[in-house]
Amino acid sequence: MSGNHGSYLLIGDMVGVNVPISTSVKVNKKMEGSLRSKKEVWKNLSEDEKLAFLTEEHEFAHHQLMTSSIAGVFYWRLNETWSRDVSWLSHKLSELGLHPDSGMNLREWWKSDGNLRAKIVLADDKGLFSYLEHVFEHLHKVNILLDYLYGDQLPQENMPRGEFSNLLSTVFEWCAERCGLSLCGTHDNYHDRSKNRAYISSQSPVDTVFPAKEAYNLQFLFEVYSICRELFVLQLVGDESRAQDLLTKTLKGRYASAMNLVIPMSKSNDWALKFSPHIAMQHILMMCNSPLDISTYKKADHLEDILPWLVAESKFSKHRVDFNYLVNVGVRVCGSLQQPLFTENSNWLKYLNIKNMDELKIYFSKLNESNVSDFHSAIASNAVNQAAFTFKINLSSTLKLLLEMVKKPEGIDSDQIQRWYDDTKKSICLIEYTDAVWLSTEPTIKANDQLKEIVTTIPELVICGLVVRAHSHYMQKGYWERACRPDMSILIEKLKGKSELAYNYLSATNICLETQAKTLYPNTIAVNCFDLYCDQ
C-alpha cells in the first residue's frame, strides 16, 4: 500500500522506493531506536518523510516474508524454472529461424502457427519437436499455477480441487527435475520418473479451489502482511488516524478478503484498531509456511493440507494456532532446511576459473559478444547462489521463531517479532530510489557454504548477478507475453559514482544483452521512461 510508492522483485532481491535517497536517509536517522519513543518525532515529520518510511517498511516486509517462508521458496522456484525454460526456448527457436509474429506473444504464436512451422523445420527431428511441445505444455501449466497462487487478481475460472491437485503434482515433478532434485529418492535419481512422481490428492475433489466468498491467494496474504506491518508501525508511533484510514482503504480494496480473515484471529483491546497487527502477521507467517514446495513434499499430503485458505478455519483461532499444526509447520521448515534448493544436476551454475581481481580485470578487458554469454551466466549464478544463502539464513531465523511459538502457544510478544524482522531484513541486497541506489556490504552476501565459489563473492558482483538475473527475467517475461520491458540503463545510471565495478560491467553487459535481444526476443521493446527499474 503506502500509496503504491514501492515495489519488491524477489528474483532480483530488489526493493524499490519511489522517493529520493536523501529523504530516506533523513527520515531513518530521525526514526532510529524504539518506535514507541518516536511519537513526537513522527508528528513533526513531513508527509514525504512519513510516506518514505512507511513505503520502506512495507517493501522490507515483503522481502522478509517471501525469503522466510516455504511459499516464498516455491514462488522463487516457479519463476526461476519458468524463466530458464523460456530462455532455452528463445535460443532453440532462434537457431531454427523461428520467431513470434509481430504483435503476438509466444504462446499464442506457438498455438496458432509456430508449432506448424516448427514441425516443418524439424521434419527430420521429431524428437526435438516433441520436446518443444512438451516444454510449451509445462510452461503453460506453471503459468496457470502462478496465476492461481500468486496472481494479483484471482483467476476468473475456479478450478475443481481434483483438477488443481493434478496440476500441482505435475508442476512439482517438473520443478524437481529442473532443479536436479528427486521427490521420492536420492537426488542422484532425479531423472528416474518412478522416483520423481508427486501424488497430491484432494479430500473434496469436486469442490473448487477457492471458496465462493472471501476468496484470497498467497499474493493477497503477502500484501496484507505488509499492510499489517504499516499498521503496526503507525500504532506504535501513535498515528491512529492514519492507521484507521489505511485499514478502511484495505477493507474496501482488492485484499479485503485476506484482511477480513486475519482480523478476527487477532482481536485485541490493547490496540486502537481492536486487533493486533503483529499477531495477524504471525498467523500469515504460519499460513505461508504450509508445505507448498517440493522440499516439503510428502506423499500423504492432501491439497487441503497445503493451501492455506483450506486449513485456516480449522487450524487458526483467536491469538493462537492449533498446537499440532504449529509443530508440523516447524518440522516442515526444518525439513526444508535439510534439502538443497537445487543440486549441480540442474546445471544452473556456471563456473569460471577466475581466482583474483587481477584475473577478473583481464577478463573484463576482453569482454565481447563471443565470451559475454559465459561471463553473464557465471555472474548470474551469483544471484542463484545468493538466493540459496538468503533462504537458508532466513528460514533458519523463522525456525527459531517457531520454536519460541511452540514454547509459548498463547502467543509471543511484539518485541520478539521485531527482532526477527530486523534479523531477516539484513539480507536485503539492493534498494533503488528515484535518484540513487543503496548496495549492501553485509556479510550475508557470500557464497552458500554448501556450494562452490562462483566467480567471486565481492558484494558488487553479487549485486551485478542479481541485476542481470532480474533483467533476464524481464526479457523472458516480455518475450512470453509480448510486453514492454525496462531498459537496464534506468538502474545503471544510478550506479555511476556508487560502484564503478558494477557500473562498468553492467554498462558493457547491457549493450551485449540488447544486441542479443534483437535475435532472441524480437517481440519485446525496451523502455527507458520509469523512475524505478524494479517497479515494473
N, C-alpha and C positions, 0 to 999 in steps of 0.2 A: 504494500500500500504506500503510505507516505507520499501520496500524490503521484505515484508511478515515476519517481525520480531515481530509480536504481535498477540494477539487473545483476543476475548471477549466472555464470556459464560454467557448469560442472566440468565438462570435458576439458576445458582450459584452465580450470581453477581460477577464474577471473571474477572479481567483483567490480561493478561499475556504479559510480555515484555521480549524478548529474549536477555537480557543483564544482567550483574551483578548489584546488587543493589547499589554498590558503585558508578558506573558510573551514575546511575540515580540521586543519592543524590548530586553528584558533579555538574552535569550539571544544575539541578533545582536550586541549590544555586546560580550559576552564572547567571541564566536567571530570577531571581526574579525581580518583578517590571514590568514596562511598556515595552512591546516588542519593541515599536518604538525606545526606548532608548538603545536597546541592539545590534545595528548593528555591532559595533566594537567587542563586546563580542562574537557575533556569528561567525565573521570571524576568531577568534582565537580558536574556539572550535575544538577539534579533530573530525575526521569523526565518530568515535564511539559515541562521545557525541552528535553530531548532530542527528545521527540515533536514539539514545535512546530518545532524546527529541521529535522528530517527531513521533516516534512509540507510545509514551505515549499520545501525543496529538490526534493521530488517534484513538487509542482504547478508550480513555476517551470520544471522540466524539460519538463513538458507544454507550457507556453507556448512555450518555446524551440524545441522540435522542431516543433510544429504551425505556428508562424509562420516557420519557417526551412526548410520543405520543400514540395515540389510536392504531396505527399499532403495536407498541411495546407491548401494553397491550394484543392485540389479539395473538401476537406471543407467549408471555408467557403463555397465557391461553391454546392455542392449545398444546403446549409442556407439560404443567402440566397435562392437561386432558389425553392426549395420554399416557404419562408416567405412570399415575396411572392405566389406563386400562390395559396396558401391564403388570404391576406389578400384578394386580389381576389375569390376565390370567396365569402368571407363577406359582402363588400359587395354583390356581384351577387345572391346568393341572398336576402339580406335585402331588397333592393329589390323582388324578385319575391314577397316574403312567404313564402319557403320556409326552414324551419329544421329541423335534425335532430330526430327524435323523442326524447323523454326516455329516457335510458339507452342511446342509440346513438351510435357515433362517426360521423364524417361519411361515410367511405367505405361503411360498412355501410348507412347510411341511403340513400345515393345508389343503391346496387345494389339494395336491396330495395324502395324506394318513391319515393325522391327524384327519380330520373330520370323516372319515370312522371308524377309531379306537375308536374315542370318541363316535360315535353312538352306537357301540357295548357295550362299557363300561357303557354307560348311557341308555341302552335299557329300564330300568325301571324308568328313569327320563328324559322324553322327554322335559320337561320344561327347565331344565338346559342345555341340548344340544342345544335347540332353542336359549337360551340366549347367549351361547358361539358363535354361528353363528352370532347372532346379534352384539356382540361386535367386532368380527373379521371384519364384514362388515363395521362398522363405523370407526374402526381404519384405515382401508384401505382408506376410504374417507378423513379422517383427513390427512393422509399421502399425498394423491393427492393434497389437498389444500395447505399443507405446501410446496410441490414442486412448485406449481404454483406461490404462493405469495412470498415465502421466500427462494426458491432454489437458489443456487449459479450459476446455469445454468438454462435457460428456458427449460421447457419440450418440447420434440420433437413433441408431439401432441398439437395442438392448438384448444382447445375445443370451440364449439359454445357458445355464451353468455347465451342462454336459458338453456342449459345443466349445465353450470357453476353456474347460478343463483340457480338452484335446488340443486346443490351440496352445495353451500354456505348456503342455507336455512337449509338443513339437518344438517350441521355441527354446525350452530348457535343453533339449537334446542338441539343437543347432548351436546354442551358445557354448555348451560343454565341448563340442567338437572343435569349434573355432578357438576356444581358449586353451585347447590341449588338455582338457580335464575329462575325467570319467565319473559318471554319476553313481555307478554300482560296482566299480572295481578299482584297481590301482590306476593311476593316471597314465601309466605306460600303455594301458589298454583303451585309450580314448578313441581309437579308430575301430574298435570292436563294437559293432552295433548292439550285440547282445548284452554288453556291459555298459552301454551308454544310452539306456532307454529310461524315459520318465513315465511313470504311471500315476498321473494325478486324476482323481475321480471326484465326483460330486455326490453328496448325500441327497441332494434335491436337484437332479439333472434337468428337470423341466422348468424349474424356477429361473427367473432372469438374474443376470449378474448384479445389476443394480436394483434396489427397491424402487417401487413406483413413486414414492415420495421421499423427500430429503436425501436424494442421492448425492454421493461425492466420491472422488477417487483420491489417489495419493497426492496428486498435484494440489488439490484443494487442501489436504492436510498440511502439505508443505507451506502453503500460503497462510493458513490460519495459525500455524506455529509461529511464523514470523510476525504476524499481526499481534499475537499474544505477547511476543517479546516487546513490541512497541507499547502495548497496554501496560505491561509490567514496568517498563521504564517510566511511563507517564504517571503512573500512580505513585511510584517511589518519589518522584520529584514534585508531587502534589498538583499536577495539572489535570485535575479531574474533568474539567470541561472538554479539553482536547481528547482525553481518553473516551469520554462518552460520545463525542462526535465520531471518533474512529469506529467505535463499536456499532453505533447506529448505521453508519455507512456500510460496514461489513454485513450487518444483518439485512440490509436492503440490496446487497450486491451478489455477485456470482458465487461467492464462497459461503453464503448464509447457511447452507445445509451442514457444512462441516463445523461452523461456529455453533450452530444450534445443537450439534452433537456434544461438544465438549463443555458447554456452559453448565448444563445440569450435573455433569460429572464433577464439576469444580466449584460448586456452590460454597460461598464463604461470606459471612458478615464482616470479616476483618478487612475487606476491600470495598472501596466505594462503588465498584461496579457489581458487587454482590456475587462475584466469583473470583477465584484465584487464578491469575494468568499462568503462574509458574506450575500449578497443579495441572492446568489444561495442557501445558507444554509436556509435562511428564506423561500424560495419557497419550498424546500424539507420538511421543518418542517410543512408547510401547507398541503402538499400532504399527509404526514404521519399522519395527523390528520383528514383525511376523516373518515366518520362514519363506520369504519371497525371493529366493535366489538359488542358483544351482549349488552354492556352497553349503546350503542348509537343507538340501533336498533329502527327504525320507519317503520311501515307497508307501508308507502307511498314511501319508498326508492326504487329506481331502481339501478341496477348494475352500471349504468352509473353515479350515484351519489356517489358510494362507491369506485370504483377502480380509483386510482389517474391518471393513464395514459389515462383514458377515459374522464376525465374532464380537463386535463391540458391545452389543446389547447384553450378552451373557457373561462377558469377562470383565467389563468395566462398570464401576458404580461410583457413587459419591466418594471422593477422596482416596479411593483405593482401586487397585487392580486385583482380580482374582489371584490368590497367592500361588496356586499351582501353575497358572498361566504365566505369572511373573517369573517363576523359577524356570519354566520351559523356555521363555524368551532368553533368559540368561544362558541356559545350556546351548541354545541355537547360536547365540552370538559367540560364545566360547568355541563352539564347533567351527563356525565360520573363520575365526581367527587361526584355527589349526590348518586351514586349507589355503593353498596359494590362490591369488586372484587369477592367475594364469600360469602355465608352465612354458618351458622353452619349446615344447612341441608345437606351440601356437605360432612360432616364427614371427612374433610381434616385435621382437627386439633386433636391432641391427648394431653390430659391434664394429668399431674401427680401432686399429692399433695406434692410437694417439696417446702417448704416455705423459706428455707435459705441455706447458704453454708454448714452448718454442716450436714443438712439432705441430701444435694447433695453428700457430701463426703461419707456418709453411703451408699447411693445408688451406688456410684462408686465402693465401696469396695465389693459389692455383684454382680457386673456386670458379667453375664454369658449368655450362649445361651438361657436359658429359659426366661430371662427378657430383653435381649438386644433389642428384637423387639419393645417392648413398649417404651423403652427409646429412641431408634433410631427414632421411629415415633414422639415422643414428641420433640426431638431435631430438626428433620426435619421440624416440624411445625413452628419452629422459622424462617426457610427460607421462608415459605409461608407467615408468618406474616410480615417478613421484606419486601417482595415483595409488599404487600398491602400498607405498610407505604411509601415505596420508590415511588411507582406510585402516591400515594396521594400527597406527597410534591412536586414532580417534575412536575406533571400535573398542580398543583396549580401555580407553577412558570411559566409554559407555558401559563396558562390563563392570568397571569399578563402581559406577553409579548404580547399576543394577544390584550389585551386592549390597550396597547401602540400603536400597529399597527393600531387599529381602530381609535385612536386619530390622527395618522399620516399616513394616507393611502399612502402618497407619498414615505414612507419608513423611517425606524428608523436607527439611526447611529450605527456604529460598536461597540461603547462603551457599548450600551445597550445590544447588543447581547453577548458581552464579560462578562458582569455582570451576565446575565442569564446562560451563560456557566459555570462560576465559581460557581454559586449557585447550579446548578444541579449536578456538579461534586462532591459536598461534600458527596453524598450518596454512593460513591464507597466504598465497604466493604473490598475487598482484592485485592492486586496486587502481582502477582507472578513473581519473577525474576529467573534467572538461578540458583542462589545460595541462595536465601532467599525469604521471603515474607514480605509484609507490611500489617499490620492489622489496620483497622480503630478503633479509640476510640471515634469517633464523636458522639454527642448525637442523631444523626439520627438513630443509631442502638438501637431501643427500640420497645416496643410493640405498635402496632397500637392502638390508643386510642378508637377505636370502638370495639376492641376485648378483650377477657380476656387475662391476662398474661399467658404465656405458661409455660415453665419450669423456665426460668429466663431470664432477659434482660441483663445479663453480656455480654459485646461485644464478648468475646472469644467463648461463647456458641452459640451466633447468627452466628458467623463465622463457628463454627462446624456444625450448621444446614445447612448452605449454602453448605459446602463441602459435607456433607452426601447426601443432595438433588442432587447435581451435580453428585456424584458417583452413586447414584441410577439410575439417568437418563442415564449415560454411560452404566450401566449394562443392563438396559432395551433396550436401543438402540442396544447394541451388541446382545442381545437375539433376537430381532426382525429381525435384518439384518445379523446375524451370522458374527459378526465382532470382531476384537480385541478391547479391551478397556484398558485405562490406569490404572495401579496399583496405588492405592491411596498413597502408600508409597513414590511415587515421591514427593508429596506435604508434607506429614507428616514429612519427614526428614528435610525439610526446616523450620519446626516449632520448632525444637529442640533448646532450649535456648531462643526462642522468646516467647512462651506461653506454659508453662508446662501443664496447664489445657487442652488446645486444643490438645497438643501433646499426652498426656496420654489417653485422651478419644478417639481420632481418631485412635491411635495405637490399642487399645483394640477393638474398633468397626470394624476396618478393618479386624482383624482376624476372628471375628464373621461373617461379611458380606461375606468374601471369603469362609468360611465354608458353609454358606447357599447357595452361588452361585453354588456350586458343584451339588446341588439338583435342585435349581430354574433356573439356567442359564447355563446348561451343555454345550451348544454350543458356549460359549464365552471363550476368553482367555485373561487373564490379562497380560499386557506387561509393563515392567519397563525399558524402554530404551529411554525415552524422557527427554528433558531439562525442558519442561513445562507441568504440569499436565493438564492445561486448554487449551492447544494448540492441541486438538485432533479433 
